[in-house]
């Protein structure tokens, strides 16, 4: 597994844990640690990009293009 894949998975897990704490406890971990700042926004952006990257990797591995 590539290092980029591992980093993307870790970032997506962090995002999932944050959404879980928001859903279950109405508590935003990212906001708690970084406040309502630009850093919080950047973290959400990075996690989102990691999720899109993993979606594209899954799509590439799951559905290879048909070449004749």
Secondary structure as GFF3:
##gff-version 3
##sequence-region A 1 68
A	DSSP	alpha_helix	3	25	.	.	.	ID=ss1
A	DSSP	alpha_helix	29	34	.	.	.	ID=ss2
A	DSSP	alpha_helix	38	62	.	.	.	ID=ss3
###
